């Protein structure tokens, strides 16, 4: 078979998506149940669990297991209906939104989970804004129908009003809470009857085709009448599904269910296969890369340290953007022009890793990394000078000084901070004039997680104290001399981040405004996109 036709065929089979939600909406539970129904795991809460210790399959860090929260994104690959599904689970907590934003650059669709008891929440709104900026298609799953929840029509109205996205219900609930009877498939005119599920994937639920109102009213009472009248209302007033609008992120199919009870999950999996797009073209600074191109290209969108604490490993997660990846192939890092080894490439099911022999557009490949690869790096087979765009780093809002509690562990502390900074778990700043390292974070929980990881993964207990700084800006200038003059004139408040990008720190917004007036030829950036550009700034300075 022609290699190009193989690439096109394999790319068409791929579906790569992220799950997004506000904390506690049931995102991690739904992630597990998708794996369960696809046959990737047999018992929810375990991925080949040792000692039958059952934590979320996508939560592998010790602190995640202790606190019951997701603080790192996970990658899972599974097969379903002759398609390869790459599922990226993201942290729900807003303090880790930067990691989520970066993951969203690596997917072609998103599955939005809404808690039916609470409706649209702030983190959901923020994440939808990121998806909208990228025109990412959204499938919506309204969860927890086994509880007393808000009226479905009110939830749809709130989604449309707050998220500014048209909704098209594909299923509709009959009742809620203890009276939850199931969901009606509005396209097939059949009802899937609700049965509370266990962790194991049970046999297919009872399905009633074309049921008459009299028999269903007798069985489900007024809940059936209410559901039918609501459906009639929707049929007259709701949007008609338009695939083009869905693909541009302006219209979302909606499904109802209860992830913890394994209910409504199969419909979501089917929708991902049938509706979500295959890998899409990827913009780079130089050109747009098509997934069906013969030569491999990929982008590093995530780095994770200590996935296997026993080996102190670091893994770079690479989204395949075009061509075919083969283990052992020669790849070139565009930023440096140097070769990158691929003989130990792996695929993922959360913390479980398997050697990967080949991968195609949409797949995620893990490359062992000893600090060579940075977030945002581009890898190519041809050696083409190429830089994929869109990977964001945001200026932090919380700063702490960090020192080692035990001076004997200084080396471990610096190693840990370097690796966690490269990972993007925290932003690490090295003051230009020396002194204590600074940590920058979006939220306080980031600081707590880093302190925990330093102690338990690097055996380096850190002493952290509040800093006077409240904001940071990366700086650049068209003329190297202007940037150098600024750095020297503000040396007492200048630091370099983990990729040596020059940064200026301020205690008050007024100081930033004054600096912008005094140094008109210097640009102050609240966002840096990727490491390739900042290294150019650093060299020019």
C-alpha positions in Angstrom: 0.0 0.0 0.0 1.2 3.5 -0.8 2.7 5.1 2.4 0.7 8.2 1.9 -2.6 6.4 1.6 -1.7 4.4 4.8 -1.2 7.7 6.6 -4.5 9.1 5.3 -6.3 5.9 6.3 -4.8 5.8 9.8 -5.4 9.5 10.4 -9.1 9.1 9.4 -9.4 6.5 12.2 -8.1 8.8 14.9 -10.2 10.8 17.4 -8.2 12.9 19.8 -10.1 14.8 22.4 -9.8 16.3 25.9 -12.3 16.2 28.7 -13.0 19.6 30.3 -15.1 20.6 33.3 -15.3 22.5 36.6 -14.0 20.5 39.5 -16.3 17.8 40.9 -18.5 17.7 37.8 -17.6 14.0 37.3 -14.9 14.4 34.7 -12.5 11.8 36.1 -15.4 9.3 36.6 -16.5 9.8 33.0 -13.0 9.3 31.8 -12.9 5.9 33.6 -16.2 4.8 32.3 -15.2 5.7 28.7 -12.2 3.4 29.2 -14.5 0.8 30.7 -17.0 0.8 27.8 -14.2 0.8 25.3 -12.7 -2.3 26.9 -9.4 -0.6 27.9 -9.9 -1.5 31.6 -12.1 -4.1 33.3 -12.6 -2.5 36.7 -13.1 1.3 37.2 -10.5 2.8 39.5 -7.7 0.5 38.4 -5.3 0.2 35.5 -4.0 -3.3 36.1 -4.1 -2.2 39.7 -1.6 -3.7 42.1 -2.9 -4.9 45.5 -6.4 -4.1 44.3 -5.7 -0.5 45.3 -8.4 1.4 43.5 -7.8 5.0 42.6 -9.0 6.8 39.5 -7.3 5.3 36.4 -6.3 8.7 35.2 -4.9 9.9 38.7 -1.5 8.5 39.2 0.3 11.0 41.4 0.4 10.2 45.1 -1.0 13.6 46.0 -3.9 13.0 43.6 -4.7 9.7 45.3 -4.5 11.3 48.8 -6.7 14.4 47.9 -9.0 12.8 45.4 -8.3 15.5 42.8 -6.6 15.6 39.4 -3.6 17.9 39.3 -1.9 16.6 36.2 -3.2 15.8 32.7 -3.2 12.1 31.7 -3.1 10.5 28.3 -5.0 7.3 27.4 -5.3 5.5 24.1 -8.1 2.9 23.4 -9.8 1.3 20.4 -13.5 1.4 19.8 -15.5 0.6 16.7 -12.4 0.3 14.6 -11.3 3.7 15.7 -8.3 4.7 17.8 -9.4 7.1 20.5 -6.8 9.3 22.2 -8.3 10.7 25.4 -6.6 13.5 27.3 -7.8 14.0 30.8 -7.1 17.4 32.2 -6.9 18.9 35.7 -10.3 20.3 36.8 -9.0 22.6 39.4 -8.6 26.2 38.2 -5.1 26.5 39.7 -3.9 24.1 37.0 -5.6 25.8 34.1 -2.3 26.5 32.4 -1.7 22.7 31.9 -5.3 22.4 30.6 -4.8 25.2 28.1 -1.7 23.5 26.7 -3.4 20.2 26.5 -6.2 21.8 24.5 -3.7 22.8 21.8 -3.1 19.1 21.2 -6.7 17.9 20.6 -9.2 18.1 17.8 -12.3 18.1 19.9 -13.4 18.4 23.5 -16.0 16.7 25.7 -17.5 19.2 28.2 -18.9 17.7 31.4 -21.7 19.7 33.2 -22.8 19.0 36.7 -26.7 18.9 36.3 -27.1 20.0 40.0 -25.0 23.1 39.5 -25.1 24.0 35.8 -22.4 26.1 34.2 -19.6 27.0 36.6 -16.7 29.5 36.3 -13.9 27.0 35.2 -16.2 25.6 32.5 -16.7 29.2 31.1 -12.9 29.8 31.1 -12.1 26.6 29.3 -14.9 27.1 26.7 -13.3 30.5 25.9 -10.1 28.7 25.1 -11.9 26.2 23.0 -13.8 28.9 21.2 -10.6 30.8 20.4 -9.4 27.6 18.6 -12.8 26.8 17.1 -12.7 23.4 18.9 -15.8 21.2 18.4 -17.5 20.5 21.7 -19.7 17.5 22.7 -21.6 18.2 26.0 -22.4 15.5 28.6 -24.8 16.6 31.4 -23.9 14.4 34.3 -25.5 13.2 37.6 -29.1 12.7 36.5 -29.3 10.1 39.2 -29.5 13.0 41.7 -32.1 15.8 42.2 -30.9 18.2 39.5 -32.0 21.4 37.8 -34.6 21.3 35.0 -33.0 20.1 31.7 -34.5 23.0 29.7 -33.0 25.5 32.2 -29.6 23.8 31.8 -29.7 24.1 28.0 -30.8 27.8 28.3 -27.9 28.5 30.7 -25.3 26.8 28.4 -26.5 28.8 25.5 -26.7 32.1 27.4 -23.4 31.9 29.4 -21.2 29.8 27.0 -22.6 31.4 23.8 -22.9 28.0 22.1 -26.0 26.6 20.5 -27.2 23.3 21.9 -28.7 20.3 20.1 -30.0 17.6 22.5 -29.3 14.1 21.1 -30.8 12.4 24.2 -33.3 13.6 26.7 -33.9 12.5 30.3 -37.0 10.9 31.8 -37.2 12.0 35.4 -34.3 12.7 37.8 -32.9 11.5 41.1 -34.7 8.5 42.5 -37.3 8.8 39.7 -34.7 8.8 36.9 -36.1 6.4 34.4 -33.5 6.8 31.6 -32.9 8.8 28.4 -34.7 9.0 25.1 -32.6 8.9 22.0 -34.3 11.7 20.1 -32.9 10.7 16.7 -33.7 7.0 16.9 -37.0 7.4 18.9 -36.1 4.8 21.5 -35.5 4.9 25.2 -32.6 3.4 27.2 -33.9 2.5 30.6 -31.7 3.5 33.6 -30.3 0.8 35.8 -27.8 1.7 38.6 -24.4 0.3 37.5 -21.5 -1.2 39.4 -17.8 -0.6 38.5 -17.8 -3.5 36.1 -19.3 -2.9 32.6 -22.7 -4.6 32.8 -24.7 -6.1 30.0 -26.5 -3.7 27.7 -29.3 -1.7 29.3 -32.9 -2.3 28.4 -33.8 -0.5 25.3 -37.4 0.2 24.3 -38.0 1.0 20.6 -40.9 3.3 19.5 -42.8 2.9 22.7 -46.4 4.2 22.8 -47.2 6.9 25.3 -49.9 4.9 27.1 -47.6 2.0 28.0 -44.7 4.3 28.9 -46.9 6.6 31.0 -48.1 3.5 32.9 -44.4 2.6 33.6 -42.8 6.0 34.2 -45.8 8.1 35.2 -45.8 11.9 34.9 -42.0 11.9 34.2 -42.7 10.4 30.8 -45.4 12.9 29.9 -43.1 15.8 31.0 -40.2 14.4 28.9 -42.5 14.0 25.8 -43.9 17.5 26.1 -40.4 18.9 26.5 -39.2 17.0 23.4 -42.1 18.4 21.4 -41.2 21.9 22.5 -37.5 21.3 21.5 -38.5 19.9 18.1 -40.3 23.1 17.4 -37.9 25.6 18.9 -34.4 24.0 19.2 -31.6 24.1 16.7 -31.2 21.5 14.0 -27.9 19.7 14.1 -25.5 21.2 11.6 -22.2 19.4 11.2 -20.3 22.5 9.9 -21.4 24.5 12.9 -20.4 21.7 15.2 -16.9 21.5 13.6 -16.4 25.3 14.1 -17.4 25.1 17.7 -20.6 27.1 17.5 -23.0 24.2 18.1 -22.8 21.4 20.6 -24.6 18.0 20.7 -25.9 17.3 24.2 -26.2 14.0 26.0 -27.6 13.3 29.5 -26.6 10.5 31.9 -24.9 9.4 35.1 -21.3 8.5 34.7 -20.9 6.9 38.1 -23.7 4.5 37.1 -22.2 3.8 33.7 -25.3 5.4 32.1 -25.2 7.5 29.0 -21.5 6.7 28.4 -21.9 4.5 25.4 -23.8 7.2 23.6 -20.9 9.6 24.2 -18.4 7.1 22.8 -20.5 6.6 19.7 -20.8 10.4 19.2 -17.1 10.8 19.5 -16.6 8.2 16.7 -19.4 9.5 14.5 -19.2 13.3 15.0 -15.7 14.3 16.3 -13.3 15.2 13.5 -10.2 13.3 12.6 -6.8 15.1 13.0 -6.8 18.6 11.6 -4.2 20.8 10.0 -1.7 22.3 12.4 -0.6 25.9 12.1 3.1 26.7 12.3 4.9 30.1 12.1 6.2 29.1 8.6 3.1 27.3 7.1 0.1 25.1 7.9 1.0 21.4 8.2 -1.5 18.9 6.8 -1.9 15.6 8.7 -1.6 13.5 5.5 1.9 14.8 4.6 4.4 12.0 4.2 7.0 13.3 6.6 6.6 13.2 10.3 6.2 16.3 12.4 5.2 16.6 16.0 4.9 19.1 18.9 5.8 18.7 22.6 2.7 19.9 24.5 3.4 18.4 27.9 6.4 17.2 29.9 5.9 15.0 33.0 8.6 14.3 35.6 8.6 11.1 37.7 5.8 9.2 36.1 7.9 6.3 37.4 9.4 7.6 40.6 11.7 4.6 40.9 13.6 5.7 37.8 13.3 9.5 38.2 12.2 9.7 34.6 11.0 12.6 32.5 8.7 12.0 29.5 7.9 14.5 26.7 4.4 14.0 25.3 4.5 14.6 21.6 1.3 15.0 19.5 1.9 13.5 16.0 0.8 16.3 13.6 1.7 14.6 10.3 3.3 11.6 8.7 4.1 8.3 10.4 6.2 7.8 13.5 8.4 4.7 13.7 10.3 3.8 16.8 14.0 4.4 16.3 13.5 6.9 13.5 15.8 10.0 13.3 14.0 13.1 14.4 15.4 16.7 14.4 14.6 19.3 17.1 13.8 22.4 15.1 14.9 24.8 17.9 18.5 23.4 18.0 18.9 21.4 14.9 20.1 18.4 16.9 18.9 14.8 16.6 16.5 13.3 19.1 16.5 9.6 20.0 13.2 7.7 19.6 14.2 4.1 20.4 12.4 4.1 23.8 9.2 5.8 22.6 6.1 4.8 24.5 2.3 5.0 24.4 0.1 5.5 27.4 -2.8 4.2 29.5 -2.5 6.6 32.3 0.7 5.6 34.2 1.0 2.3 32.3 3.3 2.6 29.4 4.0 0.3 26.4 6.7 0.5 23.8 5.2 2.0 20.7 6.4 0.8 17.3 4.4 3.3 15.2 2.0 6.1 15.5 0.0 8.3 13.2 -1.5 11.8 13.2 -3.6 12.4 16.3 -1.6 9.9 18.4 0.4 10.9 21.5 3.9 9.5 21.8 6.0 9.7 24.9 9.8 10.3 24.5 12.1 9.9 27.5 13.6 13.3 28.0 16.7 14.5 30.0 16.1 18.2 29.6 16.6 18.3 25.8 13.0 18.8 24.9 11.0 21.8 26.1 7.3 22.6 26.1 6.4 23.9 22.6 9.3 22.2 20.8 8.8 21.0 17.2 10.2 17.7 16.0 10.5 16.9 12.3 11.7 14.0 10.2 13.0 16.1 7.4 14.9 18.7 9.5 12.7 21.5 8.2 12.8 24.7 10.2 9.4 24.6 11.7 7.8 26.0 14.8 4.2 25.0 15.7 2.3 27.9 17.4 -0.2 28.3 20.1 1.2 26.8 23.2 0.6 29.3 26.0 2.5 30.3 29.2 0.7 32.8 31.4 2.3 35.4 33.7 1.9 34.1 37.3 0.0 36.0 39.9 1.3 34.4 43.1 5.0 34.4 44.1 7.0 32.7 46.9 10.7 32.6 47.8 11.9 29.1 48.1 14.9 27.7 50.0 15.9 24.2 51.0 15.0 23.2 54.6 18.1 21.0 54.8 21.2 22.4 53.1 22.5 18.9 52.4 19.5 18.6 50.0 20.3 21.7 48.0 21.2 19.8 44.8 18.0 17.8 45.0 16.0 21.0 45.5 17.5 22.6 42.4 17.1 19.5 40.4 13.5 19.2 41.4 12.7 22.8 40.7 14.4 22.6 37.3 12.4 19.5 36.3 9.1 20.8 37.6 9.7 24.1 35.9 10.4 22.3 32.6 7.2 20.3 33.1 5.2 23.5 33.5 3.9 22.4 37.0 5.2 25.7 38.4 7.2 28.7 37.0 10.7 29.0 38.4 12.5 32.3 38.3 16.2 32.7 38.9 17.0 36.3 40.1 19.5 38.1 37.8 21.5 39.3 40.8 21.3 36.0 42.7 19.5 35.1 45.9 16.6 32.7 46.6 14.7 31.2 43.7 11.2 32.4 43.1 8.2 30.3 42.3 5.4 31.8 40.3 1.9 30.2 40.2 -1.6 30.9 39.0 -3.1 29.5 42.2 -2.1 28.6 45.7 -2.8 24.8 45.2 0.1 24.8 42.7 2.5 25.9 45.4 1.2 23.2 47.8 1.5 20.4 45.1 5.0 21.5 44.2 6.0 21.4 47.9 4.6 17.9 48.2 6.3 16.7 45.1 9.7 18.2 46.1 9.5 16.3 49.4 8.1 13.0 48.2 9.6 12.8 44.7 13.0 14.5 45.2 13.5 14.1 48.9 14.0 17.8 49.3 11.8 19.6 51.8 11.4 23.2 50.8 10.9 26.3 52.9 8.6 28.8 51.2 7.9 32.4 52.2 5.7 34.9 50.5 7.3 37.3 48.1 6.6 41.0 47.7 6.2 40.6 44.0 2.6 40.3 42.6 3.1 40.3 38.9 5.6 39.4 36.2 6.1 40.2 32.5 8.4 38.7 29.9 10.3 41.4 28.1 11.6 41.8 24.6 12.7 44.6 22.2 13.3 44.9 18.5 16.9 46.2 19.2 19.1 44.0 21.3 20.8 47.1 22.8 17.4 48.4 24.1 16.7 45.1 25.8 20.2 44.9 27.3 19.9 48.5 28.7 16.6 47.7 30.3 17.9 44.5 31.9 20.9 46.2 33.3 18.9 49.2 34.5 16.4 46.9 36.3 18.7 44.2 37.4 17.4 44.2 40.9 13.9 43.0 39.7 14.9 40.9 36.7 14.9 37.1 36.7 15.1 34.4 34.1 12.6 31.6 33.8 13.3 27.9 33.2 14.1 28.5 29.5 16.2 31.6 30.3 13.5 34.0 29.0 14.1 37.4 30.7 11.4 38.5 33.1 10.7 41.6 35.1 8.9 41.4 38.5 6.8 44.1 40.1 4.9 44.5 43.4 2.2 46.9 42.0 0.5 47.5 38.6 1.5 51.1 38.8 5.2 50.1 38.7 4.5 48.3 35.4 2.7 51.3 33.9 5.6 53.5 34.9 8.2 51.2 33.4 6.2 51.1 30.1 6.4 54.9 29.9 10.1 55.1 30.8 11.1 52.3 28.4 8.9 52.8 25.3 11.0 50.5 23.1 10.6 47.5 25.4 7.6 45.3 25.1 6.1 43.7 28.2 4.3 40.4 27.6 1.7 38.7 29.9 2.0 35.6 27.8 4.9 33.8 26.2 4.0 31.3 23.6 6.8 28.8 23.3 10.5 28.3 24.0 11.7 28.8 20.5 11.0 32.5 20.4 12.3 33.3 23.8 15.6 31.7 23.1 16.0 34.1 20.2 15.2 37.0 22.6 17.8 35.6 25.0 20.5 35.3 22.4 19.8 38.8 21.0 20.1 40.2 24.5 
